[in-house]
Amino acid sequence: MSEESFGPPEMMAVALARLLRNGETVFHGVASPLPMVATLLAKRLHAPDLVYLSIAGGVDASPSRLPASTVDPVLLEGARATVTLAELFDLSARGRLDVAFLSGVQIDGRGRVNMSAIGPFARPTVRLPGGAGSALLMPTAKRVLLWRAKHDPRVFVDELDFVTAAGNVERVVTPLCVFRRAEDRLVVETIHPGVSPDVVRVETGFPVEVGSKTPVTAPPTPEELAVLEELDPGRVRASEF
């Protein structure tokens, strides 16, 4: 398949979907178009028994359309049940949430995230929206998948301005690569097609080992792209870019 047949939104949605396993219970929060698309894509392709929990409160909803806002009530359509945020946190605290999709304004080389403040916490340059439960979910969900639709040294930093949350991060998916956490450090697992190792190195604010022998992420298959287009004809997956 030619690289021209897909772009970063497709590559990221597919890469995230491939990380989900059949039978897992998966949750995403607010402002999460890519995880929403990825979860529904995984259910269609290889994980039909995945249990999808959305921040809107739906359990295995089958929305008639994909909304740009992941708190849209359309994510309750066809749901088998509803779940409150308190119940979801309790589920994770009891060790029964398999996957939580989370993100951060800053992400460091240990997979920790900052959603609190840029600059000194007492007098920040920018006051951020806060963790919204990530401090509970990151250490209690069995697997945490981080994603960020922007990859540059301001996002992937050597040192966080503030540690909002830390925990069971397994992988981080970006427009340039997939990181895997190994021995409490993020390492480049694969680089996406058409991305050079030099770009990954320059755009990452902490040291990474990447070169000509670094594996390349498998490009989206025709089936993955076809199902993605069927699920998301409005290209909500591109709204984060």
N, C-alpha and C positions, 0 to 999 in steps of 0.2 A: 504494500500500500504506500502511496506517495505521501510525503509529509504535508503536502498542500491540502490533503483531504480533511485535515483536522487542525485545530489550534489549541492553545493552552486550556480553554474551558473544557473541551472534549477530553484532552489528555488527563486533566485533573479529575474530572467526573469519573472517567473509566478507571483511573489508578485507585481512587478511593473505593469505588465499587468492588474492585478485585480483592480488597483487603477484608471484606465482609464474608462471613461464613454462614452456611445454612444452619438454621436453628438458633442463631444468636439473637439476643435482645439488644436492640440498637436505639440510641437516643441522640437527637440533635436539639440544640436550643434556638434562640432567636438569631436573626441575621445569618442564616445558614443555608443559602440556596444550593451550594455545591453538595453538602452532605445530604440534603433532601433528595436531590436528583440522583446522587450516587446510591442511596439506600433503596430507592424505588427501582433503579437500574439493576442492582444486585438481586432484588426479589424476582425480577423478570428473567434474569439470565441464569443464575446459578444458585440462588438461595431462596427458593420459594417458601420455605418455612421460617425465614427470618421474621422476628417480631419487631415491628417498626413503631417506636414511640416518638411522637413529636411534641414540641413545646406547646403546640395548640391544644394538646390533651388527647389526641386521637391514638387509638391502638389499632394498627393495621388498617389505616384508612385507605380508601381508593378514590382520591380526589378526581373530579372531572377535568380539572386543569391544574397546572402547577403555578402557584402564586409567587410573586417576587418577595412578599413578606412571609416568613415562616411562622407567623402567628395568625395568619389568615384563617377564618373559620372553615374555608374550603378543605382544610386538612383534617376536618372531622367527618367529611362525607364518607359514608360506607364503613365507618369504624366499627370494629367488633365490640369495643368498650371505650371508656374514657378513663384517663388517669390524671390526677392532680399533681402539681409540682411537688407538694409535700410527700405524696405517695412515691413519686419517682426518686426523690432523694432517699427515702427510706429503703426503696428497692436496692439502690446502689450501696447504701450503708450496710445492708445485709448480704452483700456480695453476689447479688443476682442480676446486676446490670453488666452485660458482656462488653459492650462498646459504647463509649461516649465520644462524640465529635466535639472538639473544642478548638479555640484559636486564641490568639493574643496579638496585641499591638506590637509587643516585643517578644521574641523567643530566643533563648540563649542556647549555648552548646550542650547544656544538660537537659534540654527539653522543658525547662521551666518557662512560665509565661508571665507577662506584665499586662494587666488591664486596669491599672490603678492610677498611675501618674507618670509623666515624663518630667524629669528633673527632681530636685529634692522633694520628698513627700510633704514636708511642712509648707513649702512654698513652691509648688510645681510650676513648670512652664505651661504644661497642659494637664488638666484634671481629666482623667479618662473615666469611662462609664462604670468601671468596677467589674468584679469577677463573676457576678450573676450565678453563683453556685459552683463555679469551677474549683474553688478551694476544697469543696466537699467531694465533687465528682472525680477529680484527678487522682486522689489517693485511694478511692474506693471502687471505681469501675475496674473491671478486670483488664480491659485494654482501653487506652485513650489514643485516638487518632487526631492529631493536630493537622490543620490545613491553613494555608494563607495564600491568597491570590496575588500577593506581591512578594517578591524575593529581592531584597536589597540589604545593604549593611545597616540601615536604620531599623529594619524589622528583625533580622537575624544578627543579634548583637553579642559581643563578647561578655558583656556584663549588663544585667537588667538594672533599670533605675529603681524598680521595686518588684519584689517577688509576690505576685498575687496568688499563684498556685503552682504546685509541683506534684508529681505522682507517676502513675503507671503509663507514661507515654511509650507507645510502641513504635509508631512511625509518624513522620511529618511529610505531607505532600505539598509541593509548591509548583509554580509554573516551570521551574527549572529541573527539579529532581525529586527523588524520594529519599528522605533520611530514615535511617533505622537507629534506634537507641541501643547501644551495646556498651556494657560496663559503665553506665551512667553518662555516656557521651553520645551525641548525635554523629553518625557517620553516614556518608553518602552511599546509599545502597545501589541506586541507579540514577543515571541522568536521562532526561527525556530526549527523544529523537530531535536532531537538529541543534541541540544545545552543546556548546563546547565546554570542556573541563575548565578552561580559563575563565569563562563567564561565571560558572558556579563559584570558582575560587574568589574572584573579584567581588562578586555580589553577596558573599557571606562574610559577616563581620567576625566570625571566629574561625580558627584554622580548620581546614578540611583536607583530607587526602583524596584527591581525585585526579585522574589522568587518562591516558589512552586505553588503559586496561579496565577502567571502570565500566561495569555493564550498562547497557542502554535499556531503558524501559521499553517493554514490548509495545509497539504502537497499537491503537485501537483496531480491533478487527472489523470487517464489514458488518458482522452481526451486531457487535457492540454499538457501532455508529448508527445502524438502522434502528435499533431499539431505542437508543438515546434520542434520536430525532422523533420517533413516534411518541415517546413519553414527554418530550420537551420541545414541541414545535415552536414555542415562543422564545426559546433560547434563554430561559431564566438562568441557566448555568453560566451565562456570560455576564450576569448583572453585577458580579463582584469585581469585575476587571475594569 
